[in-house]
């Protein structure tokens, strides 16, 4: 049956850790009839958290996709992690959804990770509605959360609800659009008149809502100024348009754990968040010419285009590739073109996913999110399209891995099993990296944080049955140069038979933020054309392990100025080796420095401990950027702190503040390490080697 695209909602649920995202998702699945009973995070029974590690920790690690139905609408729901170590999961989900439900805790309000997620949603221009959860908790304050959304997120947050009671007396809400009250008994919603003691307050709140909408919609403004009755349908249509255009954020409230407010949240998803049709065409680039762009409308009649946003290794069907279809139609057995890999892929099977369960379908069309089985080359961020009309969709931003750990095997026989498992994990998670160090015969894994690597190690043992022991986590440094240097290097090797000869003159220059750049300015064929790529290859290989302390080298421009060759003894390998030696020799003379990852840290602390916290941040070589009043009696502190100083910070902060402060951190940028620290690190590294 062909899907009515205007009745489709691709939504994500995102928030700070512990705001209750997964509980909200579970209630959505229950009320939409996907589940017969409610799964709970705290007892490890959540449908969306189906990984063993998620169930044990009560947190979401991998964004899970699921299809549900509500009042004739199809909702593709993606539950995303709140922990910053899994920020790439949020990033790739936001790239493919059309609307977002931002969940806030009625007590915690706008917490550090809420800001991160909000900024990511701003980047991808995702329309959103807010759900203030946990209204039944002690300290719940709906209006305070709305104020914080204005203050810290710069959001035009407009309440559509007025809570009836709060904390233990929270019963339900006044719906300011319908102007009635909604209470909840067990899992039933009971609609009735507004309580008498709230009529005046509700009328004032409704006036405020209409004023806010009138500022954004001419028709509502006209009716409001003429003091005419505003029909509910017109008001809803105006709220919908303002939400889709990112001009306002409707705010709802509830208590998901107590089954209060979820049906109204589902109504709001359908009423105010966009369908793929509302958002219109997606912009794509010409693979051969980035300046040339194409539009792909969300229609079955357009050429096929889709973005792969997630890979999962399923023990039963093999690798599942999750895709969002932006245009056209996908049919079982169809051949599609992967623009990034320049390869054709045959679609084996198409699935609609219900977390860990799946429903096989024969076709899928524009706007849908499905999983494919049988993809050989496709990775996260790749574009799949019609091979006769190739395009390139905007990919997904993958942050660099900043922390690493050594993984050792008790039994060397398991080496191939380990490399196979790591290959699958790298495939699934683009923010995770692994490599084998030939010299030390150790496997190094790298990721976004301590928890990220802890989960990976857990999965190696539990899921892949590879018994490993691990070293302590360490910082993933980088090396670069700060001064230019030109090196003239001649590589000559005479053996019994054929000799080896290569000669290069290369100028090395700092290239801040530009990565590795190779430029060939040789003239007159001094180095034969076929050996130029060999020079580039040799330089790239040398940059994997810097001469300074053995860390990867970044931000260096290599200009091939001159050189020479031998008609018999020159070869691809000779020029590769010559370039490597040239690089190593020059690097140490070009004022090398060690770069360390610096984290953006946000700390919420009660006023009583602000002195202890700031003193401790300064001790950790941190730079305090801003301090602001967070809510009554507490402050929010923004700082930039080197990652190497942040190990064990959770325990230290707990001790400093009697467990009353919390923090979140994310990667900011690589910065030069102070000279004394640099010497320490290089000495330590050389001692180990």
Phi, psi and omega in degrees: 000132181289138184275135174279107189297332180287348178256024180247137175231118173260106185236153174243153174242123184220153181182179173291153178303138178074014177277349176102026181301310184293324176298319177299315180300315181298320179292323177299316180295325179290311184288339177270001175084006178292320179247145177273334176229161185276129175271142181245141178294317188291337178256013175073021183251013182293133180297317185287331178264079187261354175284144181303320182294327179291319182292322181291322185266347182068028178232163177263132182249309181254137179290126183254140180254143182208148180251132179223167179231142180213120178049043178084004179253144174264127179245118172265113188252131177241118178268128185244157180288155176258345183279133187297337178297338182249032184298333180295331177295320179292314182304312184285334176289317180297333180293335187244354180270164180256336181210160184225143170257114178266119182262130177239146176278132182295341179264311184286330180069217181278102182263169187310310184291336176299321180294317180301311181296319180299317179295323177296319179294324176298318182300319181266006177053053181266119175298146183215156169240153182249142177236114179273106187267172175062038178294346180270358183277152176297129180095001181296133180214097184300310184296324179297320179295319178299317179299318180293326177297320177296312189288311188263337182253351182064028184268143172275076186279121183239113181293132173258352181235157171230118184295141172264103184080176176204164182057230185291343182263008181292119183249327186171214183210159170268126177274110186284347177276311181276345184053056172217176178253148177232118178245164184230129174236120187056241182251013181260143172257137181241116181267134181207188179286164178290134179305140185305319183288357181243000185303311182298314180298319181294321180294321178296315180295321178296318178300317179299317179298312182297320178300314181299317181290323179299328177296338186248352184221121185297319183296316178294321180300317181299311180297321182294315181294328179274003179058037180264158177296133180259114180300141182304318183299319181294318180297316180297319180297321180291320178298317181301311182297317180295324179291314182297325181275007179065026181269341176209161178235107176295138182243127178244168177223165179173187177219093187303318183299329180265013179062033181250119173099355185289320179298321179291327176295317178297319177300318181293323177301314181290319185283325191242338180271151188282155167270166177305329181295320181297327183277343175074206189289148173263143181267132179231159180256158173281126183301331183272340183213102188297336181285339180274127182240157176233160174246140175237114181278149180285074182220148178294335186277352180275164175298149183293136171209140181206158177240129175279122184241356181195143175238135176231135176270110182261128183296339184265315184250001181089208185285128175256128178252114180277130179230152170250123180273123180266330179205160176079198186223143179243129182236144176313134177083356182289150177262129178237160184252128176267106185294324182291322183262355182055040182229153173269142178236140175259129180283115181283288180227150180245132181234144163265138188253136169242083185050251183271351177263165182213150179238122182281134178232161184267338179208160177214150184233180184315135177097340186276156174243118183224170176246138179249144175243136178111002179285128183264323189248341190289132179237172178304131177092356181280148176264132173249135184205183177287126186294339180277343179226068185293138176221168178232116178275155177301131185277199184244132181287121180251115180290156182287149175287135186240356183224140181227166186207142177273137179241124180241151179259139175288327183234117183300341180298337183275008186301315182291326178296320180294314183294327177294315180296316180295323178299318180293319181292322177295323178298315182291319190237102184292348179269003179250136180228151176215141174211157181257125179271110184299322184291312184268353183055041178239150175264129180250128174247147183223144182203199189270346182179175183298317181295321179304310182289327178300317180294319180300312181298318177303315182292324177301317183285313188279308189278318184260357177054043177251110181286114182233154171244148184236153175271181178288147178295146178223164184282141177267096180280171174227160177239150174205178178247157181240358179221151178284153176205135179253132183238133178251110186233133180243123181254114181230129179219122179252123175243184181306316183264238183287137179274181176232134180218134172203145181220125179227146171241114185234134175259128180254130182229148174297143182223066188306124178073359185260359179069205178271126179232134180241128179231132178253117178241019180293152180235154173069019175064033180301325171245122181307143184310321184292345181263353179298312177300331179295321178297313180299317180298316180297317179296316180299320180294320181295331183283348178295329181221103186293150181290341186287306181216012176084012178264160179301145180262137179231164170055056176231132176260126182247116182252115178280111189265318187200180178162187177202169182218173178239134185300333182254313190276346180284145180205169178304312183296321181299317180289327176297313182294321179299315180297321180296314180295319181300315180298311183298320181292317184288323188305314184290346180258002184253037180048068182289150174224158177263133178255137179243148177287129178251134185257147172271118185246133176241126183237129172257120182223145173298150182308324184302334187250007187301322180296314179300316185292313181295320178300318181293320179297317179297321179298331183271020181065025181277154175244116181280123185269318183202151173229133180218153176294124183267304170206177184306124176085000178216158183231157177247132184240125177255130181214160173246121185227136177300138182301324184297341179267358187258000179295134179073016184293327182304315181293317181298317181294321178300314181293322182292329190239019183053035176076013186261353179256158172222163183213164173215149177219151177218159181296135178253294177192166174274135180223154181301140179276138177305148187306316183295320179293320181301315181298319178301312184295315181296318179299313181298317181296316180293326179296318180295320182290000000 
